[in-house]
Amino acid sequence: MKKKRFWKNAGLVALSGLMVGGAALAFTACGGTGDGRSDYELSVYIFCSTADSDPHRAICNSWAEKYSQEHADELGGNKITVDFQSEPKSDEYYRQLGNQLGTSDFPDIIYVSPSQVVSYAASGHILNLTDYITASQRRSSASAASGRTASASMARRGIF
């Protein structure tokens, strides 16, 4: 049982990292002021236990900081920050997520269980990142998984 939980959490952490990295790639097309202020904020809302929330937050922030440093020229010297929110109860998570998706103000990065990906994609609430990740791999020769998704709010706001 512990092994299964470990792999589930490890998968969620990896997905969060790919999402932050994939979303950050999109920011390279945005203009910045160059004054070092955080013009780029990603909102992340995931389902995870209370005990896992702080490690997930730290990982997302670490990746955003690392990406900001490695791509400072592309970001105009601006940084990416992460507004990280989590919910430990699945029924409450999906209730709140449904409420958020019913408005025009929903998170950039969300957790969607594999069994729900198709319905969220069909409703236009998640975006397939495969082409963006593939393009990034060609540009930087970095290794990343394909077939990832991000909230359509990123597309709606012109991030993609």
DSSP file (Angstrom, degrees, kcal/mol; ACC not computed):
  #  RESIDUE AA STRUCTURE BP1 BP2  ACC     N-H-->O    O-->H-N    N-H-->O    O-->H-N    TCO  KAPPA ALPHA  PHI   PSI    X-CA   Y-CA   Z-CA
    1    1 A M     >        0   0    0      0, 0.0     4,-2.2     0, 0.0     5,-0.2   0.000 360.0 360.0 360.0 -42.8    0.0    0.0    0.0
    2    2 A K  H  >  +     0   0    0      1,-0.2     4,-2.6     2,-0.2     5,-0.1   0.881 360.0  53.2 -63.7 -36.9    2.8    2.4    0.8
    3    3 A K  H  > S+     0   0    0      2,-0.2     4,-2.3     1,-0.2    -1,-0.2   0.910 108.3  49.7 -64.7 -41.6    4.5    1.7   -2.5
    4    4 A K  H  > S+     0   0    0      2,-0.2     4,-2.3     1,-0.2    -2,-0.2   0.923 112.2  47.6 -62.8 -44.4    1.3    2.5   -4.4
    5    5 A R  H  X S+     0   0    0     -4,-2.2     4,-2.8     2,-0.2     5,-0.3   0.906 109.7  54.1 -63.3 -41.1    0.9    5.8   -2.5
    6    6 A F  H  X S+     0   0    0     -4,-2.6     4,-3.1     1,-0.2    -2,-0.2   0.944 111.0  44.7 -57.9 -48.6    4.5    6.6   -3.2
    7    7 A W  H  X S+     0   0    0     -4,-2.3     4,-2.4     2,-0.2    -1,-0.2   0.866 112.2  52.3 -67.3 -35.5    4.2    6.1   -6.9
    8    8 A K  H  X S+     0   0    0     -4,-2.3     4,-2.0     2,-0.2    -1,-0.2   0.946 114.9  41.8 -62.8 -47.3    0.9    8.0   -7.0
    9    9 A N  H  X S+     0   0    0     -4,-2.8     4,-2.6     2,-0.2    -2,-0.2   0.894 113.6  52.3 -67.4 -39.9    2.5   11.0   -5.2
   10   10 A A  H  X S+     0   0    0     -4,-3.1     4,-2.6    -5,-0.3    -1,-0.2   0.905 109.8  50.0 -62.1 -40.6    5.7   10.7   -7.3
   11   11 A G  H  X S+     0   0    0     -4,-2.4     4,-2.6     2,-0.2    -1,-0.2   0.897 110.9  48.9 -63.8 -40.8    3.5   10.8  -10.4
   12   12 A L  H  X S+     0   0    0     -4,-2.0     4,-2.6     2,-0.2    -2,-0.2   0.902 111.7  48.8 -66.9 -41.1    1.7   13.9   -9.2
   13   13 A V  H  X S+     0   0    0     -4,-2.6     4,-2.4     2,-0.2    -2,-0.2   0.928 112.8  48.1 -63.8 -44.4    4.9   15.6   -8.4
   14   14 A A  H  X S+     0   0    0     -4,-2.6     4,-2.6     1,-0.2    -2,-0.2   0.920 112.5  48.6 -62.1 -43.7    6.4   14.8  -11.8
   15   15 A L  H  X S+     0   0    0     -4,-2.6     4,-2.6     2,-0.2    -1,-0.2   0.916 109.9  52.0 -62.8 -42.7    3.2   16.0  -13.5
   16   16 A S  H  X S+     0   0    0     -4,-2.6     4,-2.7     1,-0.2     5,-0.2   0.920 110.7  48.8 -59.2 -43.1    3.3   19.2  -11.5
   17   17 A G  H  X S+     0   0    0     -4,-2.4     4,-2.8     1,-0.2    -2,-0.2   0.917 111.8  47.4 -64.0 -43.9    6.9   19.8  -12.6
   18   18 A L  H  X S+     0   0    0     -4,-2.6     4,-3.4     2,-0.2     5,-0.2   0.881 112.4  51.2 -64.4 -36.8    6.1   19.1  -16.2
   19   19 A M  H  X S+     0   0    0     -4,-2.6     4,-3.0     2,-0.2     5,-0.3   0.930 112.1  44.7 -67.3 -44.9    3.1   21.4  -16.0
   20   20 A V  H  X S+     0   0    0     -4,-2.7     4,-2.6     2,-0.2    -2,-0.2   0.936 117.8  45.7 -63.7 -44.7    5.1   24.2  -14.4
   21   21 A G  H  X S+     0   0    0     -4,-2.8     4,-1.8    -5,-0.2    -2,-0.2   0.930 115.3  46.3 -62.9 -45.3    7.9   23.7  -16.9
   22   22 A G  H  X S+     0   0    0     -4,-3.4     4,-1.0     1,-0.2    -2,-0.2   0.904 115.0  46.4 -64.7 -41.8    5.5   23.4  -19.9
   23   23 A A  H  X S+     0   0    0     -4,-3.0     4,-0.9    -5,-0.2     3,-0.4   0.888 109.6  54.9 -67.1 -38.3    3.6   26.5  -18.8
   24   24 A A  H >X S+     0   0    0     -4,-2.6     3,-0.7    -5,-0.3     4,-0.6   0.857  99.5  61.6 -64.7 -33.5    6.8   28.4  -18.2
   25   25 A L  H >< S+     0   0    0     -4,-1.8     3,-1.1     1,-0.3     4,-0.3   0.882  99.7  55.7 -58.1 -37.7    7.9   27.6  -21.8
   26   26 A A  H >< S+     0   0    0     -4,-1.0     3,-1.4    -3,-0.4    -1,-0.3   0.795  95.9  65.6 -66.5 -27.9    4.8   29.5  -23.0
   27   27 A F  H X< S+     0   0    0     -4,-0.9     3,-1.7    -3,-0.7    -1,-0.3   0.722  82.1  76.9 -68.1 -19.6    5.9   32.6  -21.1
   28   28 A T  T << S+     0   0    0     -3,-1.1    -1,-0.3    -4,-0.6    -2,-0.2   0.756  91.3  55.2 -64.5 -21.0    9.0   33.0  -23.3
   29   29 A A  T <  S+     0   0    0     -3,-1.4    -1,-0.3    -4,-0.3     2,-0.2   0.602  93.4  90.1 -84.1 -11.2    6.7   34.4  -25.9
   30   30 A C  S <  S-     0   0    0     -3,-1.7     2,-0.2    -4,-0.2   129,-0.0  -0.558  78.9-119.8 -86.6 149.0    5.4   37.1  -23.6
   31   31 A G        -     0   0    0     -2,-0.2     2,-0.3     2,-0.0    -1,-0.1  -0.490  29.0-161.3 -81.0 157.1    7.0   40.5  -23.2
   32   32 A G        -     0   0    0     -2,-0.2    44,-0.1     1,-0.1    45,-0.0  -0.869  28.2-124.9-134.2 169.5    8.3   41.6  -19.9
   33   33 A T        -     0   0    0     -2,-0.3    43,-0.1     4,-0.2    44,-0.1   0.681  36.3-137.9 -88.4 -19.5    9.3   44.9  -18.3
   34   34 A G  S    S+     0   0    0     41,-0.3    42,-0.1     3,-0.2    43,-0.0   0.524  72.7 113.5  76.7   4.5   12.8   43.8  -17.5
   35   35 A D  S    S-     0   0    0      2,-0.1    42,-0.1     1,-0.0     3,-0.1   0.369  89.2-111.2 -92.1   7.3   12.7   45.4  -14.0
   36   36 A G  S    S+     0   0    0     40,-0.4    43,-0.1     1,-0.3     2,-0.1   0.411  72.8 134.0  84.7  -2.7   12.8   42.0  -12.2
   37   37 A R        -     0   0    0     41,-0.1     2,-1.4     1,-0.1    42,-0.8  -0.408  69.6 -97.1 -78.8 162.0    9.3   42.0  -10.9
   38   38 A S        +     0   0    0     40,-0.2    42,-0.1     1,-0.2    -1,-0.1  -0.623  51.9 160.0 -83.7  92.3    7.1   39.0  -11.2
   39   39 A D        +     0   0    0     -2,-1.4     2,-0.6    40,-0.3    -1,-0.2   0.618  62.7  65.3 -83.9 -13.0    5.0   39.6  -14.3
   40   40 A Y  E     +a   80   0A   0     39,-1.4    41,-2.6    -3,-0.1     2,-0.5  -0.923  59.9 171.9-120.0 110.6    4.3   35.9  -14.7
   41   41 A E  E     -a   81   0A   0     -2,-0.6     2,-0.5    39,-0.2    41,-0.2  -0.972  15.0-158.3-120.2 127.5    2.2   34.1  -12.1
   42   42 A L  E     -a   82   0A   0     39,-2.9    41,-3.5    -2,-0.5     2,-0.5  -0.860   9.3-146.9 -98.8 134.1    0.9   30.6  -12.5
   43   43 A S  E     -a   83   0A   0     -2,-0.5    66,-2.6    39,-0.2    65,-0.9  -0.904  17.0-170.6-101.6 129.1   -2.0   29.5  -10.5
   44   44 A V  E     +ab  84 109A   0     39,-2.8    41,-2.9    -2,-0.5     2,-0.4  -0.969  10.3 178.2-122.2 129.7   -1.9   25.8   -9.5
   45   45 A Y  E     +ab  85 110A   0     64,-2.8    66,-1.2    -2,-0.4     2,-0.3  -0.954  16.5 164.1-133.2 114.1   -4.8   23.9   -7.9
   46   46 A I  E     -a   86   0A   0     39,-1.9    41,-1.8    -2,-0.4     2,-0.6  -0.866  39.2-118.1-130.5 162.1   -4.2   20.2   -7.2
   47   47 A F  E     +a   87   0A   0     -2,-0.3     2,-0.3    39,-0.2    43,-0.1  -0.894  55.7 130.4 -96.8 116.5   -5.7   17.4   -5.2
   48   48 A C        -     0   0    0     39,-1.2     5,-0.1    -2,-0.6    41,-0.1  -0.978  58.6 -84.1-159.9 162.2   -3.2   16.0   -2.6
   49   49 A S    >>  -     0   0    0     -2,-0.3     4,-1.0     1,-0.1     3,-0.5  -0.232  40.8-112.2 -66.5 159.2   -3.1   15.2    1.1
   50   50 A T  H >> S+     0   0    0      1,-0.2     3,-0.7     2,-0.2     4,-0.6   0.891 119.2  54.9 -58.4 -40.8   -2.3   17.9    3.6
   51   51 A A  H 34 S+     0   0    0      1,-0.2    -1,-0.2     2,-0.1     3,-0.1   0.796 109.6  47.3 -64.7 -28.5    1.1   16.3    4.3
   52   52 A D  H <> S+     0   0    0     -3,-0.5     4,-2.2     1,-0.2    -1,-0.2   0.602  90.9  83.7 -88.6 -12.1    2.0   16.4    0.6
   53   53 A S  H <X S+     0   0    0     -4,-1.0     4,-2.7    -3,-0.7     5,-0.2   0.930  89.4  47.3 -60.5 -50.3    1.0   20.0    0.0
   54   54 A D  H  X S+     0   0    0     -4,-0.6     4,-2.6     1,-0.2    -1,-0.2   0.915 112.5  48.7 -62.7 -44.2    4.2   21.7    1.3
   55   55 A P  H  > S+     0   0    0      0, 0.0     4,-2.3     0, 0.0    -1,-0.2   0.918 113.2  48.1 -61.6 -40.4    6.5   19.4   -0.7
   56   56 A H  H  X S+     0   0    0     -4,-2.2     4,-2.6     2,-0.2    -2,-0.2   0.922 112.1  49.6 -63.7 -43.0    4.4   19.9   -3.9
   57   57 A R  H  X S+     0   0    0     -4,-2.7     4,-2.6    -5,-0.2     5,-0.2   0.931 111.4  49.0 -60.1 -46.2    4.5   23.7   -3.3
   58   58 A A  H  X S+     0   0    0     -4,-2.6     4,-2.4     1,-0.2    -1,-0.2   0.897 111.5  49.0 -62.5 -41.5    8.2   23.7   -2.8
   59   59 A I  H  X S+     0   0    0     -4,-2.3     4,-2.6     2,-0.2     5,-0.2   0.936 111.9  48.0 -65.1 -46.2    8.8   21.7   -6.0
   60   60 A C  H  X S+     0   0    0     -4,-2.6     4,-2.3     1,-0.2    -2,-0.2   0.928 114.5  46.5 -60.3 -45.1    6.6   23.9   -8.1
   61   61 A N  H  X S+     0   0    0     -4,-2.6     4,-2.5    -5,-0.2    -1,-0.2   0.888 111.5  51.9 -64.4 -39.1    8.3   27.0   -6.7
   62   62 A S  H  X S+     0   0    0     -4,-2.4     4,-2.7    -5,-0.2    -2,-0.2   0.928 111.3  46.3 -63.5 -45.7   11.8   25.5   -7.2
   63   63 A W  H  X S+     0   0    0     -4,-2.6     4,-2.7     2,-0.2     5,-0.2   0.901 112.5  50.1 -64.9 -39.9   11.0   24.6  -10.9
   64   64 A A  H  X S+     0   0    0     -4,-2.3     4,-2.4    -5,-0.2    16,-0.4   0.917 113.1  46.7 -63.9 -42.7    9.6   28.1  -11.5
   65   65 A E  H  X S+     0   0    0     -4,-2.5     4,-2.1     2,-0.2    -2,-0.2   0.924 113.3  48.2 -64.7 -44.6   12.7   29.7  -10.0
   66   66 A K  H  X S+     0   0    0     -4,-2.7     4,-2.7     1,-0.2     5,-0.2   0.922 112.8  48.0 -62.9 -43.9   15.1   27.5  -11.9
   67   67 A Y  H  X S+     0   0    0     -4,-2.7     4,-1.9     1,-0.2    -1,-0.2   0.916 109.8  53.2 -63.3 -41.9   13.3   28.1  -15.2
   68   68 A S  H  < S+     0   0    0     -4,-2.4    -1,-0.2    -5,-0.2    -2,-0.2   0.892 112.7  44.7 -59.7 -40.1   13.3   31.9  -14.5
   69   69 A Q  H >< S+     0   0    0     -4,-2.1     3,-1.0     1,-0.2    -2,-0.2   0.922 114.9  46.5 -70.0 -44.8   17.0   31.8  -14.0
   70   70 A E  H 3< S+     0   0    0     -4,-2.7    -2,-0.2     1,-0.2    -1,-0.2   0.739 123.0  35.0 -71.7 -22.4   17.8   29.6  -17.0
   71   71 A H  T 3X S+     0   0    0     -4,-1.9     4,-1.9    -5,-0.2    -1,-0.2  -0.096  74.5 130.7-122.8  33.8   15.6   31.6  -19.3
   72   72 A A  T <4>S+     0   0    0     -3,-1.0     5,-3.0     1,-0.2     4,-0.3   0.873  74.1  51.7 -57.8 -40.7   16.1   35.2  -17.9
   73   73 A D  T >45S+     0   0    0      1,-0.2     3,-1.1     3,-0.2    -1,-0.2   0.924 110.9  47.2 -63.3 -43.8   16.8   36.6  -21.3
   74   74 A E  T 345S+     0   0    0      1,-0.2    -1,-0.2     2,-0.1    -2,-0.2   0.810 113.8  48.6 -67.0 -29.7   13.6   35.2  -22.8
   75   75 A L  T ><5S-     0   0    0     -4,-1.9     3,-1.6    -7,-0.2   -41,-0.3   0.366 112.5-117.7 -91.8   4.2   11.6   36.4  -19.8
   76   76 A G  T < 5S-     0   0    0     -3,-1.1   -40,-0.4    -4,-0.3    -3,-0.2   0.797  70.3 -58.8  65.4  27.5   13.1   39.9  -20.0
   77   77 A G  T 3 <S+     0   0    0     -5,-3.0    -1,-0.3     1,-0.3    -4,-0.1   0.426 107.5 130.4  81.3  -2.2   14.6   39.5  -16.5
   78   78 A N    <   -     0   0    0     -3,-1.6    -1,-0.3    -6,-0.3     2,-0.3  -0.398  49.9-131.6 -81.3 162.3   11.1   38.8  -15.0
   79   79 A K        -     0   0    0    -42,-0.8   -39,-1.4   -43,-0.1     2,-0.5  -0.761   6.0-128.1-113.8 159.6   10.4   35.9  -12.8
   80   80 A I  E     -a   40   0A   0    -16,-0.4     2,-0.3    -2,-0.3   -39,-0.2  -0.916  25.9-170.5-104.4 130.3    7.7   33.3  -12.6
   81   81 A T  E     -a   41   0A   0    -41,-2.6   -39,-2.9    -2,-0.5     2,-0.5  -0.845  13.6-135.9-117.0 159.7    5.9   32.8   -9.4
   82   82 A V  E     -a   42   0A   0     -2,-0.3     2,-1.0   -41,-0.2   -39,-0.2  -0.963   5.3-157.9-121.6 123.8    3.4   30.1   -8.4
   83   83 A D  E     -a   43   0A   0    -41,-3.5   -39,-2.8    -2,-0.5     2,-0.5  -0.853  28.8-166.9 -94.6  98.6    0.2   30.6   -6.5
   84   84 A F  E     +a   44   0A   0     -2,-1.0     2,-0.4   -41,-0.2   -39,-0.2  -0.784  15.2 169.7 -99.8 124.7   -0.2   27.1   -5.2
   85   85 A Q  E     -a   45   0A   0    -41,-2.9   -39,-1.9    -2,-0.5     2,-0.3  -0.978   6.3-178.3-129.2 144.6   -3.5   25.8   -3.7
   86   86 A S  E     -a   46   0A   0     -2,-0.4   -39,-0.2   -41,-0.2   -37,-0.0  -0.949  15.8-154.4-140.0 162.6   -4.4   22.3   -2.8
   87   87 A E  E     -a   47   0A   0    -41,-1.8   -39,-1.2    -2,-0.3     6,-0.1  -0.988   4.6-160.0-138.3 126.1   -7.3   20.4   -1.4
   88   88 A P  S    S+     0   0    0      0, 0.0     2,-0.6     0, 0.0    -1,-0.1   0.660  74.8  74.1 -82.4 -15.3   -7.0   17.1    0.5
   89   89 A K     >  -     0   0    0      1,-0.2     4,-2.9   -40,-0.1     5,-0.2  -0.874  68.8-152.4-104.3 120.2  -10.6   15.9    0.1
   90   90 A S  H  > S+     0   0    0     -2,-0.6     4,-2.6     1,-0.2     5,-0.3   0.889  94.4  50.6 -60.5 -42.2  -11.4   14.6   -3.4
   91   91 A D  H  > S+     0   0    0      1,-0.2     4,-1.6     2,-0.2    -1,-0.2   0.909 114.8  44.1 -63.9 -39.4  -15.1   15.4   -3.3
   92   92 A E  H  > S+     0   0    0      2,-0.2     4,-2.8     1,-0.2     5,-0.3   0.886 111.5  54.8 -69.6 -39.1  -14.4   19.0   -2.1
   93   93 A Y  H  X S+     0   0    0     -4,-2.9     4,-2.9     1,-0.2    -2,-0.2   0.959 112.3  41.7 -57.8 -52.8  -11.6   19.4   -4.7
   94   94 A Y  H  X S+     0   0    0     -4,-2.6     4,-2.2     2,-0.2    -1,-0.2   0.805 113.5  53.7 -70.4 -27.9  -13.8   18.5   -7.6
   95   95 A R  H  X S+     0   0    0     -4,-1.6     4,-2.1    -5,-0.3    -1,-0.2   0.950 114.0  41.6 -66.4 -48.9  -16.7   20.6   -6.2
   96   96 A Q  H  X S+     0   0    0     -4,-2.8     4,-2.6     2,-0.2    -2,-0.2   0.903 114.2  51.9 -65.3 -41.0  -14.5   23.6   -6.0
   97   97 A L  H  X S+     0   0    0     -4,-2.9     4,-2.9    -5,-0.3     5,-0.2   0.927 108.7  51.1 -61.2 -44.7  -12.9   22.9   -9.3
   98   98 A G  H  X S+     0   0    0     -4,-2.2     4,-1.1     1,-0.2    -1,-0.2   0.905 110.5  49.2 -58.8 -42.3  -16.3   22.6  -11.0
   99   99 A N  H  < S+     0   0    0     -4,-2.1     3,-0.3     1,-0.2    -2,-0.2   0.916 112.8  47.4 -62.6 -43.4  -17.3   26.0   -9.4
  100  100 A Q  H >< S+     0   0    0     -4,-2.6     3,-1.7     1,-0.2     5,-0.3   0.904 109.3  52.7 -65.3 -41.1  -14.1   27.6  -10.7
  101  101 A L  H 3< S+     0   0    0     -4,-2.9    -1,-0.2     1,-0.3    -2,-0.2   0.721  99.0  65.5 -69.0 -19.7  -14.4   26.2  -14.2
  102  102 A G  T 3< S+     0   0    0     -4,-1.1    -1,-0.3    -3,-0.3     2,-0.2   0.537 103.6  54.6 -77.6  -6.0  -18.0   27.6  -14.3
  103  103 A T  S <  S-     0   0    0     -3,-1.7     3,-0.1    -4,-0.2    -3,-0.0  -0.577  93.5-111.9-114.0 179.8  -16.4   31.1  -14.2
  104  104 A S  S    S+     0   0    0     -2,-0.2     2,-0.6     1,-0.2    -3,-0.1   0.372 101.6  77.2 -92.8   5.0  -13.8   32.8  -16.4
  105  105 A D        +     0   0    0     -5,-0.3    -1,-0.2     2,-0.0    -3,-0.1  -0.772  61.3 137.0-118.9  85.3  -11.3   32.8  -13.4
  106  106 A F        -     0   0    0     -2,-0.6   -63,-0.1    -5,-0.1    -9,-0.0  -0.880  56.2 -78.9-128.3 162.7   -9.9   29.3  -13.0
  107  107 A P        -     0   0    0      0, 0.0    46,-0.4     0, 0.0    47,-0.2  -0.097  25.2-135.2 -62.4 153.8   -6.4   28.0  -12.3
  108  108 A D  S    S+     0   0    0    -65,-0.9    43,-2.2     1,-0.2     2,-0.5   0.877  94.9  33.5 -71.1 -40.0   -3.7   27.7  -15.0
  109  109 A I  E    S+b   44   0A   0    -66,-2.6   -64,-2.8    41,-0.2     2,-0.3  -0.977  73.4 170.4-125.3 127.4   -2.7   24.2  -13.8
  110  110 A I  E     -b   45   0A   0     -2,-0.5     2,-0.5   -66,-0.2   -64,-0.2  -0.905  32.9-118.4-131.5 159.1   -5.1   21.7  -12.3
  111  111 A Y        +     0   0    0    -66,-1.2     2,-0.4    -2,-0.3    39,-0.0  -0.870  31.1 179.2 -96.1 130.8   -5.0   18.0  -11.4
  112  112 A V        -     0   0    0     -2,-0.5     5,-0.1   -65,-0.0    -2,-0.0  -0.997  29.0-121.5-130.5 127.7   -7.4   15.8  -13.3
  113  113 A S    >>  -     0   0    0     -2,-0.4     3,-2.4     1,-0.1     4,-0.7  -0.330  28.6-111.7 -65.4 150.2   -7.6   12.1  -12.6
  114  114 A P  G >4 S+     0   0    0      0, 0.0     3,-0.8     0, 0.0     4,-0.4   0.826 116.9  59.6 -52.5 -34.4   -7.0    9.9  -15.7
  115  115 A S  G 34 S+     0   0    0      1,-0.2     4,-0.2     2,-0.1    -2,-0.1   0.668 110.1  42.7 -70.6 -13.8  -10.6    8.8  -15.7
  116  116 A Q  G <> S+     0   0    0     -3,-2.4     4,-2.2     2,-0.1     5,-0.2   0.446  83.8  95.1-110.4  -2.0  -11.7   12.4  -16.2
  117  117 A V  H <X S+     0   0    0     -3,-0.8     4,-2.7    -4,-0.7     5,-0.2   0.912  83.9  52.5 -57.6 -45.8   -9.3   13.7  -18.7
  118  118 A V  H  > S+     0   0    0     -4,-0.4     4,-2.7     1,-0.2    -1,-0.2   0.923 110.9  45.8 -60.1 -46.3  -11.5   13.0  -21.7
  119  119 A S  H  > S+     0   0    0     -4,-0.2     4,-1.6     1,-0.2    -1,-0.2   0.893 114.2  48.0 -67.6 -37.9  -14.5   14.9  -20.3
  120  120 A Y  H  <>S+     0   0    0     -4,-2.2     5,-2.2     2,-0.2     6,-0.7   0.890 113.8  47.9 -68.1 -37.7  -12.4   17.9  -19.2
  121  121 A A  H ><5S+     0   0    0     -4,-2.7     3,-1.4    -5,-0.2    -2,-0.2   0.922 109.7  52.4 -66.6 -43.5  -10.7   18.0  -22.6
  122  122 A A  H 3<5S+     0   0    0     -4,-2.7    -1,-0.2     1,-0.3    -2,-0.2   0.838 107.8  52.0 -62.0 -32.7  -14.1   17.7  -24.4
  123  123 A S  T 3<5S-     0   0    0     -4,-1.6    -1,-0.3    -5,-0.2    -2,-0.2   0.528 115.7-117.2 -82.1  -4.9  -15.4   20.7  -22.4
  124  124 A G  T < 5S+     0   0    0     -3,-1.4    -3,-0.2    -4,-0.3    -2,-0.1   0.654  81.0 120.2  81.8  15.3  -12.4   22.7  -23.4
  125  125 A H      < +     0   0    0     -5,-2.2    27,-2.3    -6,-0.2    28,-0.4   0.598  68.3  46.2 -91.7 -10.9  -11.0   23.1  -19.9
  126  126 A I  E    S-C  151   0B   0     -6,-0.7     2,-0.4    25,-0.3    25,-0.3  -0.950  71.2-144.8-129.5 155.0   -7.7   21.5  -20.4
  127  127 A L  E     -C  150   0B   0     23,-3.7    23,-1.9    -2,-0.3     2,-0.5  -0.951  19.0-122.1-121.3 133.2   -5.2   21.9  -23.2
  128  128 A N  E     -C  149   0B   0     -2,-0.4    21,-0.3    21,-0.2     3,-0.3  -0.626  21.9-169.3 -73.9 123.9   -2.9   19.2  -24.7
  129  129 A L     >  +     0   0    0     19,-4.7     4,-2.8    -2,-0.5     5,-0.3   0.352  55.0 107.5 -96.5   4.8    0.7   20.3  -24.3
  130  130 A T  H  > S+     0   0    0     18,-0.5     4,-2.8     1,-0.2     5,-0.2   0.905  80.9  46.4 -52.3 -49.5    2.2   17.7  -26.5
  131  131 A D  H  > S+     0   0    0     -3,-0.3     4,-2.3     1,-0.2    -1,-0.2   0.874 114.1  48.6 -63.8 -36.9    3.0   20.1  -29.4
  132  132 A Y  H  > S+     0   0    0     -3,-0.2     4,-2.1    -4,-0.2    -1,-0.2   0.902 114.0  45.3 -69.7 -40.8    4.5   22.7  -27.0
  133  133 A I  H  X S+     0   0    0     -4,-2.8     4,-2.4     2,-0.2    -2,-0.2   0.904 113.2  50.6 -69.0 -40.6    6.6   20.1  -25.2
  134  134 A T  H  X S+     0   0    0     -4,-2.8     4,-2.0    -5,-0.3    -2,-0.2   0.917 111.1  48.9 -62.3 -43.5    7.8   18.7  -28.5
  135  135 A A  H  X S+     0   0    0     -4,-2.3     4,-2.0     1,-0.2    -1,-0.2   0.892 111.0  50.6 -62.8 -39.9    8.7   22.1  -29.8
  136  136 A S  H  X S+     0   0    0     -4,-2.1     4,-3.1     1,-0.2     6,-0.5   0.892 107.0  53.9 -65.0 -39.2   10.6   22.8  -26.6
  137  137 A Q  H  X S+     0   0    0     -4,-2.4     4,-2.4     1,-0.2    -1,-0.2   0.900 108.7  49.4 -62.7 -39.4   12.5   19.5  -27.0
  138  138 A R  H  < S+     0   0    0     -4,-2.0    -1,-0.2     2,-0.2    -2,-0.2   0.901 115.5  43.8 -65.6 -39.3   13.5   20.5  -30.4
  139  139 A R  H  < S+     0   0    0     -4,-2.0    -2,-0.2     1,-0.2    -1,-0.2   0.913 133.1  16.4 -73.0 -42.4   14.7   23.9  -29.2
  140  140 A S  H  < S-     0   0    0     -4,-3.1    -3,-0.2    -5,-0.1    -2,-0.2   0.487  89.5-128.8-113.3  -4.2   16.5   22.8  -26.1
  141  141 A S     <  +     0   0    0     -4,-2.4    -4,-0.2    -5,-0.4     2,-0.2   0.732  56.6 154.5  58.8  22.6   17.0   19.1  -26.5
  142  142 A A        -     0   0    0     -6,-0.5     2,-0.5     1,-0.1    -1,-0.2  -0.484  46.5-118.0 -79.3 152.4   15.4   18.7  -23.1
  143  143 A S        +     0   0    0     -2,-0.2     2,-0.3    -3,-0.1    -1,-0.1  -0.806  46.2 152.3 -93.2 126.4   13.7   15.5  -22.2
  144  144 A A        -     0   0    0     -2,-0.5     2,-0.2   -11,-0.0    -7,-0.0  -0.989  43.5-106.3-149.5 154.0   10.0   15.8  -21.3
  145  145 A A        -     0   0    0     -2,-0.3     3,-0.3     1,-0.1     2,-0.2  -0.503  33.5-134.7 -78.9 149.9    7.0   13.6  -21.5
  146  146 A S  S    S+     0   0    0      1,-0.2   -16,-0.1    -2,-0.2    -1,-0.1  -0.585  76.7  48.3 -99.6 167.0    4.4   14.2  -24.2
  147  147 A G  S    S+     0   0    0      1,-0.2    -1,-0.2    -2,-0.2     2,-0.1   0.693  71.9 147.8  82.3  19.3    0.6   14.2  -23.9
  148  148 A R        -     0   0    0     -3,-0.3   -19,-4.7   -20,-0.1   -18,-0.5  -0.456  31.9-148.2 -83.7 161.0    0.5   16.5  -20.9
  149  149 A T  E     -C  128   0B   0    -21,-0.3     2,-0.3   -20,-0.2   -21,-0.2  -0.896  11.8-169.6-128.4 158.1   -2.4   19.0  -20.4
  150  150 A A  E     -C  127   0B   0    -23,-1.9   -23,-3.7    -2,-0.3   -41,-0.2  -0.947  41.7 -77.1-140.0 161.9   -2.9   22.4  -18.8
  151  151 A S  E >>  -C  126   0B   0    -43,-2.2     3,-1.6    -2,-0.3     4,-0.6  -0.301  34.6-130.0 -59.8 139.1   -5.8   24.4  -17.9
  152  152 A A  H 3> S+     0   0    0    -27,-2.3     4,-2.9     1,-0.3     5,-0.2   0.628 100.6  80.6 -67.1 -12.5   -7.4   26.2  -20.9
  153  153 A S  H 3> S+     0   0    0    -46,-0.4     4,-2.0   -28,-0.4    -1,-0.3   0.826  87.3  58.0 -63.3 -27.6   -7.3   29.4  -18.9
  154  154 A M  H <4>S+     0   0    0     -3,-1.6     5,-2.9   -46,-0.3     6,-0.7   0.917 109.8  42.5 -65.7 -42.1   -3.7   29.6  -20.0
  155  155 A A  H ><5S+     0   0    0     -4,-0.6     3,-1.7     4,-0.2    -2,-0.2   0.908 112.3  54.1 -68.1 -41.9   -4.8   29.5  -23.6
  156  156 A R  H 3<5S+     0   0    0     -4,-2.9    -2,-0.2     1,-0.3    -1,-0.2   0.854 107.8  50.3 -61.6 -35.1   -7.7   31.9  -22.9
  157  157 A R  T 3<5S-     0   0    0     -4,-2.0    -1,-0.3    -5,-0.2    -2,-0.2   0.358 121.5-107.1 -87.2   7.2   -5.2   34.4  -21.4
  158  158 A G  T < 5S+     0   0    0     -3,-1.7    -3,-0.2    -5,-0.1    -2,-0.1   0.641  83.8 126.7  81.7  14.0   -3.0   34.2  -24.4
  159  159 A I      <       0   0    0     -5,-2.9    -4,-0.2    -6,-0.2  -130,-0.2   0.846 360.0 360.0 -73.0 -32.3   -0.2   32.2  -22.7
  160  160 A F              0   0    0     -6,-0.7    -1,-0.2  -133,-0.0    -5,-0.2   0.351 360.0 360.0-113.2 360.0   -0.4   29.6  -25.5
